[in-house]
Amino acid sequence: MKLGSYRQIIPNPHGKEISSELVKEILKQANISVKEWLAA
């Protein structure tokens, strides 16, 4: 995941898609709103 100069690597040992709920939780912990993320 990348937003501007911010880059976050999300490990995915299962090789499947990451759920939208997990993405939302990661964004929440990074203090990035979904709206801000989608606008990037």
Summary of the structure (lengths in Angstrom):
residues: 40
radius of gyration: 10.5
end to end distance: 11.0
largest distance: 28.5
contacts: 62
relative contact order: 0.22
helix: 40%
strand: 10%
